Amino acid sequence: MKEQESKAKKIINDISNKIDELLEQSDISKDDVKKEINIRIEELKRSRDQVNEEFKKIREDNKESIEKAEKLVKNTAKEVKSVIKDLWGKITDDQSNEEKSKK
């Protein structure tokens, strides 16, 4: 899902960049070409808006799954943190015991 979201955002950004480029070109074009560019820009904007709407629907339709995945990631991160903390404690205890036994 995250990968699809990244791809969709990239496509939307690319479309937005193309719109900006067309707007810049539109300022220096002849009137008839300028009208055509403006028509294409409006088409691109509509396409971009449709992609955004579809993306919102997908996110809303999968809200429960996304929330479950987020909770799973958070719980897993807590577990990893706990394991690392325990291991670190054992390592430092072992080091302290070794230093004591050397003395």
Backbone as a chain_set.jsonl record, in Angstrom:
{"seq": "MKEQESKAKKIINDISNKIDELLEQSDISKDDVKKEINIRIEELKRSRDQVNEEFKKIREDNKESIEKAEKLVKNTAKEVKSVIKDLWGKITDDQSNEEKSKK", "coords": {"N": [[0.833, -1.193, 0.0], [1.911, 1.224, 0.863], [3.911, 1.504, -1.029], [2.401, 1.766, -3.36], [1.162, 4.138, -2.752], [3.354, 5.869, -2.741], [4.113, 5.689, -5.428], [1.832, 6.736, -6.653], [1.861, 9.336, -5.61], [4.216, 10.241, -6.788], [3.491, 10.202, -9.485], [1.472, 12.138, -9.428], [2.98, 14.362, -8.659], [4.676, 14.515, -10.877], [2.78, 15.118, -12.852], [1.926, 17.606, -11.906], [4.316, 19.034, -12.166], [4.581, 18.964, -14.963], [2.374, 20.449, -15.641], [3.143, 22.937, -14.628], [5.366, 23.4, -16.306], [4.066, 23.553, -18.78], [2.51, 25.796, -18.329], [4.501, 27.755, -18.153], [5.515, 27.633, -20.775], [3.273, 28.366, -22.102], [3.072, 31.089, -21.712], [4.846, 32.17, -23.529], [4.014, 31.377, -25.993], [2.336, 31.348, -29.217], [-0.969, 32.705, -29.746], [-2.924, 30.749, -30.631], [-1.617, 28.353, -30.062], [-1.227, 28.736, -27.409], [-3.864, 28.626, -26.443], [-4.418, 25.914, -26.938], [-2.523, 24.711, -25.289], [-3.453, 25.587, -22.813], [-5.911, 24.252, -22.729], [-5.006, 21.613, -22.613], [-3.696, 21.739, -20.171], [-5.832, 22.081, -18.404], [-7.077, 19.616, -18.797], [-5.108, 17.938, -17.756], [-5.128, 18.804, -15.109], [-7.698, 17.972, -14.336], [-7.352, 15.206, -14.599], [-5.374, 14.784, -12.67], [-6.812, 15.528, -10.385], [-8.758, 13.524, -10.403], [-7.163, 11.268, -9.933], [-6.29, 11.902, -7.362], [-8.761, 11.815, -5.999], [-9.493, 9.108, -6.351], [-7.423, 7.97, -4.947], [-7.977, 8.895, -2.367], [-10.374, 7.511, -1.936], [-9.471, 4.856, -1.985], [-7.78, 4.88, 0.24], [-9.678, 5.453, 2.212], [-11.412, 3.247, 1.953], [-9.725, 1.257, 2.806], [-9.136, 1.879, 5.36], [-9.427, 0.593, 7.871], [-7.704, -1.615, 7.574], [-5.298, -0.284, 7.199], [-5.042, 1.019, 9.65], [-4.79, -1.225, 11.327], [-2.386, -2.233, 10.364], [-0.667, -0.13, 11.046], [-0.834, -0.253, 13.862], [0.267, -2.768, 14.259], [2.877, -2.341, 13.347], [3.734, -0.435, 15.22], [3.551, -1.931, 17.601], [5.38, -3.949, 17.043], [7.701, -2.438, 16.838], [7.913, -1.59, 19.499], [8.376, -4.047, 20.716], [10.828, -4.757, 19.554], [12.415, -2.708, 20.535], [12.285, -3.295, 23.261], [13.549, -5.809, 23.317], [16.105, -5.102, 22.435], [16.818, -3.381, 24.518], [16.846, -5.199, 26.657], [18.878, -6.94, 25.79], [21.007, -5.152, 25.718], [21.202, -4.538, 28.407], [21.996, -7.034, 29.38], [24.458, -7.283, 28.119], [25.905, -5.128, 29.209], [25.824, -5.908, 31.897], [27.273, -8.305, 31.77], [29.742, -7.263, 31.012], [30.334, -5.733, 33.268], [30.516, -7.754, 35.186], [32.696, -9.168, 34.2], [34.716, -7.281, 34.494], [34.733, -7.058, 37.264], [35.55, -9.619, 37.957], [38.115, -9.643, 37.003], [39.463, -8.041, 38.728]], "CA": [[0.0, 0.0, 0.0], [2.805, 2.382, 0.963], [4.599, 1.614, -2.316], [1.422, 2.309, -4.299], [0.974, 5.539, -2.374], [4.541, 6.592, -3.213], [4.038, 5.76, -6.891], [0.76, 7.67, -6.999], [2.335, 10.693, -5.309], [5.21, 10.59, -7.803], [2.746, 10.51, -10.705], [0.807, 13.423, -9.211], [4.029, 15.392, -8.706], [5.09, 14.642, -12.285], [1.716, 15.838, -13.551], [1.992, 19.002, -11.46], [5.499, 19.631, -12.804], [4.267, 19.156, -16.384], [1.451, 21.588, -15.705], [3.967, 24.144, -14.449], [6.142, 23.595, -17.535], [3.154, 24.008, -19.822], [2.14, 27.183, -18.017], [5.633, 28.594, -18.549], [5.551, 27.659, -22.236], [2.069, 29.046, -22.547], [3.302, 32.526, -21.673], [5.665, 32.598, -24.664], [3.49, 30.752, -27.205], [1.352, 32.101, -30.006], [-2.312, 32.623, -29.17], [-3.597, 29.478, -30.906], [-0.895, 27.32, -29.326], [-1.498, 29.029, -25.998], [-5.189, 28.081, -26.143], [-4.288, 24.459, -26.91], [-1.779, 24.357, -24.069], [-4.357, 25.808, -21.68], [-6.873, 23.147, -22.748], [-4.281, 20.426, -22.115], [-3.451, 21.952, -18.747], [-7.089, 21.799, -17.711], [-7.257, 18.157, -18.843], [-4.161, 17.369, -16.791], [-5.618, 19.109, -13.761], [-8.826, 17.069, -14.068], [-6.782, 13.864, -14.391], [-4.705, 14.809, -11.362], [-7.856, 15.544, -9.367], [-9.366, 12.196, -10.39], [-6.227, 10.378, -9.26], [-6.369, 12.244, -5.937], [-10.03, 11.311, -5.47], [-9.386, 7.65, -6.29], [-6.491, 7.676, -3.87], [-8.721, 9.116, -1.123], [-11.328, 6.408, -1.795], [-8.703, 3.659, -1.631], [-7.345, 5.057, 1.622], [-10.86, 5.358, 3.069], [-11.886, 1.861, 1.893], [-8.765, 0.393, 3.492], [-8.783, 2.561, 6.609], [-9.285, -0.388, 8.947], [-6.475, -2.383, 7.323], [-4.167, 0.624, 7.413], [-4.922, 1.21, 11.096], [-4.261, -2.466, 11.878], [-0.969, -2.305, 9.991], [0.044, 0.857, 11.864], [-0.743, -0.787, 15.22], [1.218, -3.874, 14.207], [4.219, -1.757, 13.24], [4.056, 0.185, 16.52], [3.79, -3.0, 18.581], [6.635, -4.601, 16.672], [8.779, -1.516, 17.21], [8.039, -1.661, 20.951], [9.006, -5.325, 21.037], [12.235, -4.666, 19.154], [13.057, -1.808, 21.505], [12.394, -4.036, 24.512], [14.579, -6.836, 23.134], [17.403, -4.416, 22.393], [17.089, -2.899, 25.876], [17.221, -6.367, 27.459], [20.201, -7.383, 25.346], [21.987, -4.146, 26.153], [21.362, -4.745, 29.834], [22.8, -8.243, 29.581], [25.829, -6.992, 27.674], [26.561, -4.275, 30.208], [25.993, -6.726, 33.098], [28.39, -9.217, 31.495], [30.976, -6.476, 31.042], [30.581, -5.383, 34.67], [30.94, -8.976, 35.863], [34.054, -9.471, 33.734], [35.63, -6.32, 35.123], [34.822, -7.414, 38.677], [36.312, -10.862, 38.101], [39.526, -9.332, 36.696], [40.028, -7.311, 39.87]], "C": [[0.87, 1.245, 0.0], [3.514, 2.607, -0.377], [3.667, 2.201, -3.367], [1.19, 3.783, -4.031], [2.14, 6.379, -2.887], [4.501, 6.753, -4.726], [2.979, 6.773, -7.325], [1.194, 9.109, -6.742], [3.356, 11.147, -6.336], [4.507, 10.979, -9.103], [2.077, 11.876, -10.58], [1.822, 14.561, -9.266], [4.515, 15.612, -10.13], [4.057, 15.427, -13.091], [1.757, 17.321, -13.183], [3.175, 19.727, -12.091], [5.249, 19.896, -14.285], [3.315, 20.339, -16.557], [2.228, 22.893, -15.581], [4.781, 24.448, -15.702], [5.256, 24.137, -18.655], [2.717, 25.453, -19.582], [3.254, 28.147, -18.427], [5.701, 28.731, -20.068], [4.382, 28.448, -22.791], [2.268, 30.554, -22.603], [4.077, 33.024, -22.886], [5.169, 32.041, -26.001], [2.569, 31.696, -27.952], [-0.032, 31.858, -29.421], [-2.984, 31.278, -29.409], [-2.935, 28.32, -30.155], [-1.161, 27.492, -27.83], [-2.855, 28.469, -25.587], [-5.129, 26.559, -26.025], [-3.575, 23.997, -25.645], [-2.682, 24.512, -22.85], [-5.423, 24.719, -21.59], [-6.225, 21.894, -22.174], [-4.0, 20.541, -20.618], [-4.703, 21.629, -17.943], [-7.375, 20.3, -17.693], [-6.347, 17.475, -17.821], [-4.619, 17.609, -15.356], [-6.777, 18.19, -13.39], [-8.32, 15.648, -13.798], [-6.123, 13.762, -13.023], [-5.735, 14.747, -10.25], [-8.55, 14.184, -9.263], [-8.463, 11.195, -9.667], [-6.268, 10.635, -7.756], [-7.642, 11.695, -5.301], [-10.006, 9.793, -5.34], [-8.49, 7.237, -5.124], [-7.179, 7.843, -2.513], [-9.695, 7.967, -0.87], [-10.608, 5.128, -1.362], [-8.281, 3.731, -0.175], [-8.526, 4.883, 2.577], [-11.384, 3.918, 3.108], [-10.992, 0.911, 2.687], [-8.341, 0.955, 4.845], [-8.541, 1.567, 7.736], [-7.996, -1.19, 8.789], [-5.239, -1.532, 7.592], [-3.949, 0.829, 8.911], [-4.353, -0.032, 11.771], [-2.765, -2.577, 11.59], [-0.143, -1.335, 10.826], [0.217, 0.357, 13.293], [0.28, -1.917, 15.278], [2.652, -3.357, 14.157], [4.632, -1.153, 14.579], [4.372, -0.883, 17.568], [5.102, -3.713, 18.304], [7.819, -3.726, 17.066], [8.999, -1.535, 18.72], [8.739, -2.948, 21.366], [10.494, -5.296, 20.713], [12.998, -3.811, 20.152], [13.285, -2.538, 22.829], [13.494, -5.095, 24.431], [15.969, -6.203, 23.139], [17.797, -3.931, 23.787], [17.537, -4.054, 26.769], [18.615, -6.859, 27.092], [21.283, -6.427, 25.815], [22.266, -4.289, 27.64], [22.221, -5.964, 30.125], [24.257, -7.998, 29.2], [26.557, -6.166, 28.729], [26.767, -5.021, 31.521], [27.177, -7.673, 32.936], [29.719, -8.475, 31.572], [31.334, -6.098, 32.473], [31.103, -6.594, 35.44], [32.362, -9.362, 35.467], [35.069, -8.548, 34.394], [35.815, -6.651, 36.605], [35.688, -8.657, 38.872], [37.792, -10.651, 37.792], [40.217, -8.692, 37.894], [40.293, -8.271, 40.951]], "O": [[0.623, 2.195, -0.743], [3.698, 3.745, -0.808], [4.082, 3.034, -4.173], [1.041, 4.58, -4.957], [1.937, 7.475, -3.408], [4.815, 7.822, -5.25], [3.198, 7.564, -8.242], [0.93, 9.997, -7.553], [3.366, 12.316, -6.72], [4.877, 11.961, -9.746], [2.111, 12.677, -11.515], [1.551, 15.608, -9.854], [4.74, 16.747, -10.549], [4.405, 16.285, -13.903], [1.636, 18.185, -14.051], [3.062, 20.883, -12.5], [5.657, 20.933, -14.807], [3.441, 21.124, -17.497], [1.998, 23.837, -16.337], [4.883, 25.602, -16.118], [5.639, 25.055, -19.38], [2.574, 26.232, -20.524], [2.991, 29.217, -18.976], [5.92, 29.826, -20.584], [4.493, 29.113, -23.821], [1.688, 31.222, -23.459], [3.971, 34.199, -23.236], [5.827, 32.213, -27.026], [2.09, 32.694, -27.413], [-0.233, 30.897, -28.678], [-3.563, 30.713, -28.481], [-3.617, 27.417, -29.671], [-1.3, 26.517, -27.091], [-2.988, 27.901, -24.503], [-5.722, 25.982, -25.114], [-3.975, 23.019, -25.012], [-2.675, 23.664, -21.957], [-5.797, 24.308, -20.491], [-6.819, 21.197, -21.351], [-4.06, 19.549, -19.891], [-4.625, 20.969, -16.907], [-7.859, 19.771, -16.693], [-6.763, 16.556, -17.116], [-4.511, 16.73, -14.501], [-6.84, 17.686, -12.269], [-8.799, 14.972, -12.887], [-6.295, 12.773, -12.31], [-5.565, 14.007, -9.282], [-8.89, 13.741, -8.166], [-8.94, 10.373, -8.885], [-6.28, 9.692, -6.965], [-7.604, 11.168, -4.189], [-10.451, 9.25, -4.328], [-8.776, 6.274, -4.413], [-6.985, 7.026, -1.613], [-9.833, 7.5, 0.261], [-11.081, 4.409, -0.482], [-8.411, 2.754, 0.562], [-8.397, 4.246, 3.622], [-11.758, 3.422, 4.171], [-11.454, -0.117, 3.181], [-7.317, 0.558, 5.403], [-7.562, 1.684, 8.473], [-7.279, -1.416, 9.764], [-4.252, -2.014, 8.149], [-2.813, 0.817, 9.386], [-3.531, 0.077, 12.682], [-1.981, -2.965, 12.456], [0.956, -1.673, 11.265], [1.287, 0.518, 13.88], [1.061, -2.012, 16.225], [3.533, -3.876, 14.844], [5.766, -1.343, 15.02], [5.334, -0.758, 18.326], [5.847, -4.04, 19.228], [8.824, -4.226, 17.571], [10.141, -1.501, 19.178], [9.59, -2.943, 22.256], [11.318, -5.756, 21.503], [14.105, -4.162, 20.562], [14.347, -2.414, 23.441], [14.277, -5.256, 25.367], [16.892, -6.715, 23.772], [18.953, -4.051, 24.192], [18.485, -3.917, 27.542], [19.431, -7.156, 27.965], [22.35, -6.852, 26.257], [23.409, -4.178, 28.084], [23.074, -5.933, 31.011], [25.173, -8.454, 29.884], [27.692, -6.473, 29.095], [27.77, -4.802, 32.2], [27.987, -7.827, 33.85], [30.696, -8.983, 32.122], [32.505, -6.138, 32.852], [32.022, -6.473, 36.249], [33.14, -9.827, 36.301], [36.146, -8.982, 34.802], [36.919, -6.539, 37.138], [36.46, -8.743, 39.827], [38.635, -11.408, 38.274], [41.434, -8.801, 38.043], [40.773, -7.884, 42.017]]}, "num_chains": 1, "name": "protein.A"}
